Amino acid sequence: MKQKITKGKVIQNCLKVTAAIVVAGGVGFQFHEIQGLEKDLNTLKDNHANTVQELTQTTNYAKGLESELATITTENEKLSNKVEKLKEDNESLKKENSSLSDKNNKLKETEKELNKKLIEARERPRPVSTGNQSSSGNKVVNGVATAYTANCVGCTGTTASGKKVSDGMVAMASWVPLGTKVRITIPGYGTRVYTVEDRGGAIKGNKVDVFVESHSEAVNFGVREVKIEILD
């Protein structure tokens, strides 16, 4: 038996179909929205993992820098201490150098005074004594002796006789001919035979100038009373 389709039923059925379509569309939209959210969430998780990894690396790098900084700070402190020590040593050396310079200046002044005394002693005139005779008949005179050397400023190494100065030579006044052998007794040096090979502007009278090897020895020799025996 055929049912009669009324206009009202048609409208009702249309409304049902429309509602079903709307519901289906809403469900589809929610499904796509959920998929998009899940994709965004996964992206955020990946980004978060990468951020955590980078943060860990940065933290480790920062710790390494802190360690290097601590080492550099320690080395810097050591260097600072060394610099301070070097400054102290430098000041100490400056004081020591100043002290040595003062001592050197004093030694120079002393040397000048000794040289002056030596020159004065050489230039001091001595009268010629009348002399005596030894048991062998040789002339014996009392005189004064000083010493000279070729190893000093202004000194020469050649004698008045033209010979090179050497041990055993003496300088005497012109009353004793060059080449003459003389026996001289010098307190502290003993008795020895010398050869007269040199002259000197300050060598007068019974003065004799004995050659020695060094300037210091000449200064230490000073002035000594001696006995001179003319041998030939």
Residue pairs with C-beta under 8 A, 6 or more apart in sequence:
114 219
115 219
118 146
118 218
118 219
118 222
119 202
121 146
121 222
121 223
122 146
122 148
122 200
122 202
122 203
122 207
122 209
123 201
123 202
124 144
124 202
124 223
125 204
125 205
126 143
126 144
126 204
126 205
126 206
126 207
127 205
127 206
128 141
128 175
128 205
128 206
129 141
129 142
129 143
129 206
131 139
131 140
131 141
132 139
132 140
132 141
133 139
133 140
134 140
134 229
138 183
138 229
138 230
138 231
139 229
139 230
140 227
140 228
140 229
140 230
141 206
141 227
141 228
141 230
142 206
142 225
142 226
142 227
142 228
143 205
143 206
143 207
143 208
143 225
143 226
143 227
143 228
144 206
144 207
144 208
144 223
144 224
144 225
144 226
145 184
145 186
145 207
145 208
145 209
145 210
145 221
145 223
145 224
145 225
145 226
146 207
146 208
146 209
146 210
146 218
146 221
146 222
146 223
146 224
147 209
147 210
147 211
147 212
147 217
147 218
147 221
148 155
148 171
148 200
148 209
148 210
148 211
148 212
148 218
149 155
149 211
149 212
149 213
149 214
149 215
149 217
149 218
150 156
150 157
150 165
150 211
151 213
151 214
151 215
152 215
152 218
157 164
157 165
158 164
158 165
159 165
159 169
159 171
159 197
159 198
160 171
160 178
160 197
160 198
160 199
161 178
161 179
161 197
161 198
163 169
163 197
165 197
165 198
165 211
166 211
167 211
167 213
168 192
168 193
168 194
168 195
168 211
169 194
169 195
169 196
169 197
169 198
169 211
170 182
170 184
170 194
170 195
170 196
170 197
170 198
170 208
170 209
170 210
170 211
171 196
171 197
171 198
171 199
171 200
171 203
171 208
171 209
171 211
172 180
172 182
172 196
172 199
172 203
172 207
172 208
172 209
173 199
173 203
173 204
173 205
173 206
173 207
174 199
176 182
176 196
176 230
177 196
178 196
178 197
178 198
178 199
179 195
179 196
179 197
180 195
180 196
180 230
180 231
180 232
181 193
181 194
181 195
181 196
181 231
181 232
182 193
182 194
182 195
182 196
182 208
182 228
182 229
182 230
182 231
183 191
183 192
183 193
183 194
183 228
183 229
183 231
184 191
184 192
184 193
184 194
184 208
184 210
184 226
184 227
184 228
184 229
185 191
185 226
185 227
186 192
186 210
186 224
186 226
187 224
187 225
187 226
188 224
189 224
193 231
194 210
198 209
198 211
200 209
203 209
206 228
208 226
208 228
210 221
212 218
212 221
